[in-house]
Amino acid sequence: MRIAVRSIILATLVLAPACGHPSGNSLAPAPARARIEMLTMSEIGQGSNFSNIYDMLAQQRPRWLEPRVAEGSTQTPGNVMVRVGDVEYGPVESLRSLGTGSILSIQFFDPATAVSRWGNNYAHGAILIKYRPMVQ
């Protein structure tokens, strides 16, 4: 009986830490947290006096528009890419053709997160714009 109790306690002590960590290895480092920045609804609402999203971001998040060097690269800086919903829209200059009305959210994704989500074309980061669905 004592051996069975000791075996159960030992098994619990050995297995418990592994159960609490998603990788199953309690000594493995936690995955790097993705850096995603969001423009809040109140800030988007304040942007309604701008004629396009580029001008709004130039005022509220100018750093999002700056060319960047891809992480781990020594190449020249490149353009952050823009997505509108599930569609690639173009470089940040394309934001000049998008109005500020009906925006649901605007998010900036750092280069590593953007590449892992959409591929190598996003090596300099991404801006994701979601509009409210049109009601018919």
Secondary structure, 3 states (H helix, E strand, C coil): CHHHHHHHHHHHHHHHHHHCCCCCCCCCCCCCCCCEEEECHHHHHHHHHCCCHHHHHHHHCHHHHCCECCCCCCCCCECCEEEECCEEEEEHHHHHHCCCCCEEEEEEECHHHHHHHHCHHHCCCEEEEEECCCCC
